[in-house]
Amino acid sequence: MVDVTRRKAFGLFAVPAAMAAGTGPVAAQAPKPTVTLLLVNDIYKMSDDRGRGGFARLAAIVKEERAKGTPMLFCHAGDTLSPSLMSGFDQGAHIVELTNLVKPDVFVPGNHEFDFGKETYAKRVSEAKFPVFAANMRDAAGNKLPGHEDGRIFELGGVKIGVLGLALENTAQISQPGDIKFLPVMDTLRSQVRELKGQGADIIVAVTHTDRAVDNAIVQSRLVDVLLTGHDHDLAIGFDGKTVMVESNEEGNYVTAIDLAIQVRGEGAQRQVTWTPTFRVNDSRAVTPDPETLAVVKKYEAELSKELDVDVGALAVDFDSRTATVRSQETAIGNFIADAMREATGAQIAITNGGGIRGNKQYTAGQKLTRRDILTELPFGNRTVVTSITGKDVKAALENGVSQFEQRAGRFPQVSGIVATIDPKQPAGSRVVSVTIGGEPIDDAKTYTVATNDFMLKGGDGYTMFAKGVKGGDLDVAGKLMASDVMVYARKLGQVATKTEGRIVLR
């Protein structure tokens, strides 16, 4: 058990595995829970990885928690329809089938729910057998979306739990939701809390897919009692004696339970509700996968294997596609992918976003590269495209790429044909110290051909400057699948020996 109830100021911290829910005197002293809140977030892969995570282990944890008999609210804080490997083929249909098996009581869409567009998102919601909450999402006319709720009162253990959902405010910048509107989080939160309290809510729970800065703003507002969040992929528990904030890592690796011991005194206007939390971190390694869910996972894995377990090359060097790496520095795998884009198009340079590299794994020299590996790394179905922009706009693109360096944002650039020196200590917009292309200093007035992906061409991750180079303004430019270009390049090389070589130099 993690005891953070004595913190004087809101403290967010990572929770190591050693602090997972355990036994002993501290656990024995925990008060009997009135209600349990269970949280998962950011689960993309259907199978476990080295005995941890995946839907079958998540299902086992959920079943065990429900079997305890304490009234429970199982919440999913979003990001799941994409970018799993299978989603590249069925646009997340298998994820809905698996999520239907674990039956969350509350699901809030993350930004990756929209990676295949508005129409596909609507289809997946129509297939869901669980409620979808998003108080700040509206259609183009400002109306609530079909199949969505803003919030609801759940009566559990004799207590009214008011629950609301909030989606990531800048989803349109990093995914493809079409004309769906994402209203300001804090304004929506205030109005929803007023409404839920007007309905008699004793405790307010916000389930959100929001970044850490917004999480902190929500906590500091004191509008909610409990914040269950996703998006940052942290295993984190925070409590300052007034507000709880929890995030459950990623991939179902850890599933956090918050046991609330609630006391109610008085009736009507004299009613007073007090509560104390106890935290339990379920480590998915400790459970046996749920057989029913595992059977569905195995069915899909068998379908995938027929097509994907085909070699396309071999590694002569180590590759590292871990999220924190590809979003913060030059990487061998990023160089390899960018080189493949340049090779496929003949462009002078290539810039792709580190956030589009999704395998989150390490490869060792001598390992075979398969179709499965490439599609695991590039699952979005993005296409390689070419634009022609000035050197000034190339520098603007690089400035955008490193503008959120501290947050390890997905816009961090992986490049080919460029050497850029970056000073992250400078203010955003003034971090690019120097740029050379083909060994020559970049010319602000010269036009360069740039290979990128269609998501970025359309302004994704803030790369709005790329659209300037498209004649006629039609951004639906034809292009081959990035993954296919990378596979072709790997076969051409045979032995993939691409290394880091000072393309992005961080001061």
N, C-alpha and C positions, 0 to 999 in steps of 0.2 A: 504494500500500500504506500502511496505517496502522500505524505502529510504536509500540505502547504497552507493549512488554515491559519497559521500564525504570522504570515507575511504581513508587514505593515503597509507595504505599497504593492501595487499590482506587479507581479513578477512573472514573466514568461520564461520558461526554460525547457530545454530538451530533457526528456526522461529516459535515462539509459535502461537497457533491458534488465539490469540488476534490480531495478525498482518495480518490476512487474508485480502484479498482485500476488501476494504471497501469504504465508502463514505466520504464526508467532503472536506474541503478546499484543502488538499494536493492532493487528487485524482482529483479535478477539475482543478488543475494547470498542470496536466500531459500533455505533448505534444501529438498531434494527431499521432497515430502510423502509420508507413509505412508498417511494417511487424510484425506479431505475431509469436513467437515460443512457442509451447505448449509441455510440457513434462510430461510423466508418466514413471515409472520404477518399477520393482519388484512387479508385481501384480500376485499373485498366486491363490487367492480364487475367485470363480466366483460370490459368493453372498456377500452382505454387512454384516457388523458385527456391530450390535447395531446402524443401521442407517448411517453407514459410510463405504465408499469404495465399491468395487465390480464393475463388468463390466457394470451393468445397470446405475449406477450413473456416471461412467466414460463416457459412451456413451452420457448421458445427457449433461455433461460438454462440451464434444467435439462438440456436435451439437450446443450448445449455443454459443460457441466461433466461430464456422464457420458462424453462422448466423449474427455475428457482421459485416461481409462484409470486414474486413481487410484481405489482403492476409495472409494466415497462413500456417505454416509448423508444423504438428503434429508429434512429435518424441517419440518413445518408446525405452528406454535404456536397455531393456532386462530383463531376468529372469521371465518366465511366463509359459512355457510348463510343468514345474514341480516345486515344489512338491505339487500340489493341491490334494485334496482327490480324485476327479474324475480321475486325471491323473494316479493314481494307477491302474485304470481299462482300460483306453483308451490311455495311454501314450501321453496325451496332445491334442488329436484330438478336444475335445470340446473347448479348449483354442483357437485353430486356428479359429474355427467357430465364437467364440465371438470376437476375434481380427479382423476378417474379417468385422464384423459389425461396429467397430469403425474406421477402415481403416486408420491406421497410414501412413504417407507419408514416414517415415523412421523407420525401425526396426533394432536394433542391437542385435544379440544374446548374452544372458548372459550365465554363466556357467551352469545354470540349464536347458538350452535347450538341453544339451547333456546327461542328467541323464539316458536316456533309450538307449544310444548308437548312433553310427554314422548313422546307417541305418534308425532308427526311426526319427532322426533329419532330414535327407534328405527327408523322406516321409512328415513330417510336413511342411517343406519349400515348397515342391511341391504343398501342399494344400493351401498355403498362397496366398491371393489376395492383398498383400501389399509387397513393396520392402524390401529386406534384405540387409543391408550394413555391410561389415566386411572386411576392407582393409588388415588386418593382418592375415586373415585366408586363408590357402592354402591346397590343397590336398597333398598326400604323394609325388607326383611328382613335387610339387611346383606350380601347376596351380590353377587358380581361381576356386572356387567351383561353380557348376551349380546353377543358381538361385540367385547368390550373386553379389552385386556391391561393388566396392571400395569406390566410391564417385560420386557426380553428381552436376552439376550447376542447381539450381532452380532459374528461373527468376520471382521475386515477386515484385510487386510495382515499376517496372522499375529498380530494383537492382538485381545484380547477387549474389545469396547466394551459396557459395561453401560448400557442406556438405560431410563429410566423416564419416565412422563408424569404431570403433575399439572394438574388443572383449578382454576379460580378458586374459592376457598373460599366466597365470598359470592354465588355465582351465583344462588341462590334469591331473593336480595334484589333483583336487577337483571334477572332474566329469568324464565322460566316452566318450570322443570324438573319440576314436579309433586312427587312424593314421593321423587325421587332424592336421596340423601344425598351431601353434599360434606364429606369428613372433613378434619380439620386438616392443612394442607400440611406443616408442619415435622415433625409426628409421623409422617405417612405417609412422608415423605422418609427419615427415619432408618431406619425398618423396611425400606424398599425397598433402600436402600444396603447394609444388612447382608445382605439376601438376595442381591443381585447380587454382592457381594464373596465371599459364600459359594460362589457358582457360578464363581468364578475371574475376575471382571472385572478387567481391568488399568486401565481408565479408566472413570470414571463420567460420563455425560452425562444431565442432566435437561432435558427439554423441557417447558416449562410455559406455561400461560396465567395469569400472575400479575402483580399490580401492582408498581410499583417498590419499595415498602417491603418487600414479601415477597421480591422479587429480591435486594435487598441483604441481607436476613436469610439467604437461602440461600447467598449468596457468603460471608458472614461466618462461617457455620457450618463451612465447609471440608469439607462432606460430599461435594461434587461437584467434578469437575475442570472441567467445562464446563456452563454454563447457557445454554440457548437459549430465549428468552422472547418473549411477545407481550403484548398488551393496552394498552400505553401509547403505541403508534404512533410511538415514537422510532426514528431511525436512530442506534444507539448501540453502541459497542464499549468494553468495560472489561476490563482485565487488570492484575493486581498482581504478576505473577510466580508466582502460585499458582493462581488461578482465573480462567477466562474467563467473561465475560457478554456476550451479543450479542442485540440486537433489530434487526429489519430494516425499520423504518419501517412503511409500510402500502401496501395496494393493489398489491403487487408492484413498487412504484416502484424499490426497491433490494432486491437479494437477496444476502445476505452469505455468503461462503465462508470457512471457517476451515480452513486446511491445517495438519494436525498432523504434524510430523516426530517420529517415535517411535523410541526406542531401547530394545531389550530385552536385558538381560544376565542370564545365569545361568538355571537351571532349578529347578523345584520350589520349595522353601522359600527358595532363593537368588535366585529370579527378581526382577529389578528393572526397572521400566519408568519411563523419563523421556521428556518430550516438550516441544516448543516450538511455539508457534502462529505462523502468518502469516495476516494478514487481507486479504481481497480483497472489495471492495464492487462488485458488478455493477450498473451503472446501466442500467435497462431501455431507456433511450433509445438505447443503443448497439447494440441487437440488432434483427434483422429478425424480425417476428412469425412464430411457427411456423405454417405453412400449414394443417395438419390442425386445430389448435386454433382458428385464426382462422375457418375455415369453420363450425365449430360456433357460435362467438360470433356471426358474421354471421347465421346462421339464427335465433338467438334475437332478435337486434336487429331483424330484419325483422318478426318476429311482434309485437314490442313497438310498433314504429312505427305499425302500422295503428290501434292503439287510443290511443296516447299523444300523438302529435304534433298535438294539437288545442288551439287557443288558448282560454284562459279569462279573460284580462285582460292589461293592460299595466302596466308599472312606471313610476311618475312619480318614483321615488326609487331610490337604490342599496339593494340587499339584500346582507347578508353572513351566510352560514350556515356559515362555517368553524367547525370543531369547537371550537377554542380560544376563539372569540368567543361562541358561543351557550351555552357552559358557564361563562362568567365575567362577563357583563355584559348589561344590557338591549340588545336588538337590534331593529331595525325589522322583521325577518322574524318574530321571536318575538312582538312586539306584534301583528303582522298575524294570526298563527295564533291567539293568545289572543283577539283581538277576534272572530275568526270563530267560535270556540267559544262566546263569550258571546252573539253575535248568534244563533247556532243554537238556544240553550237558553233565553235570557232570564234567565240567572243574573246575580247582582249582580257577581260577580267571576269570573275564570278564572285558573287556575294550571296550567301544563304544564311538563314537564321539558325543559330544553335538550338533554339527551342524546337525546331523541326526534326532534330535528331533524338530519337525517343527510346533507344534500346536500354539505356541506363545500366550498362554492363561493361565488363572488361574482357578483352580478348588477348590471348597470348600468341607470340610468334610461333609459327608452325601449324596453327589452327586453320582448318578449312573454312572458307566463307561460303555460305549457302544462300539460296533464294530466301530462305526463312530469315537469315541474319539481316539481309538487306532490307527486307520488308518490315522486319521488327524495328530497324533503325529509321525507316522512312515510311510510316504506315498511313500517312494522310492522303495519299493519292495525288500529291502535288505534281504539277508538270513543270518541266524546264522551259523557260521562256527567255527571250532576249529583248533588251531595251537599249536605247542609245541616249545617253545623257552627258552633260558637261562634266568636266573635272570638278567644278564647284559643287554640282549635285552629288558626285561620287563622294566628296568629302562630307557633304550633308548626310549622306546615307551612313557613312561610318560614324559620324557624330551621333546619329540616332541609335545606331547599334550599340554604342557604349554609354548612352545617356542614362541607363538604369543599371549600370555595372554593379552598384552596391546591392541591388536586389536580385542579382543573377537572373535577370529577365531573359525571356526567350529570344529577344531581338539581337542578342550578342552575335556579331558577324563571324562566320567562318568563310575564308576567302581563298581565291586563287589569282595569281598574276599581280598581286598587290603586296607591298610592304608598308605597313602603317605603324607609326610609333604613337602610343596612347599614354596619356597621363591621367589616370583615374582620380587623382587628387584634385584636379581642376574642376570647376563647375561644369555641369552638363551643358553641352553646346560649345565647349572650349577645350575638349579633351584630346582632339586629334592634333598632334604636334607636327607630324610630317607624313607625307604619302609619296611613294614612288610606284610607277607602273612601268613594267618592262625595264627596270633599272634607271628610269628617268623621273625627275620630279614631276608630279602631276601638274598639268596645265589647266587652270580654272576655265579657260575659254574653249579648250579642245573638247571634241565629242568622243566619247569612248563607248564601245559596245560592252554591255554587261549581261552576263547570264545570271538569272535569278530564278525564283519559283513564282508560280502564278498567284499564290497567296500574297506574297510581298509586292508583286506588281500592282495588285489592287489596293495597296496601302496597308496591308497587314503588318502588325508589329510596328506601325508608325513609319513605314517606308513609303511615304506619299510621293517622294521625288521620282520614283521609278516610272510612274505613270506619265511623266512629262515626255518621255521618249517614245510614246506610242502614237503613231500618226492616226488622226481621225478620232482618237480618244476611246476606241473600242478595246477594252481591256481583256476581252475573252479571246486572247491570243492562243493560237494552236501551239501545241508543244507535246513532246513525248513525256511519259511518266519519268520523274526523277529516278525512281527505283530502277526502272528499265535501263536508263542511261548509266547508272552506277554498275549494274550487272554486266552490261556490255563492256564497260571500261575494265572491270575486274577480270573478265575473260581475256581481254586484250593484253593486260599486264601479266596474267598468269600468277606470278609472284607479286603480291602487293607490298611494296616497300616504302610507301609514302610516310615521311616523318614530319615532325615539327621542325621548322627551319627558320624561324624568325619572321614569319609573315605578319603576325601581330605581336609587337614588342610593347610590353607594359612597363612603364617607368616606376 
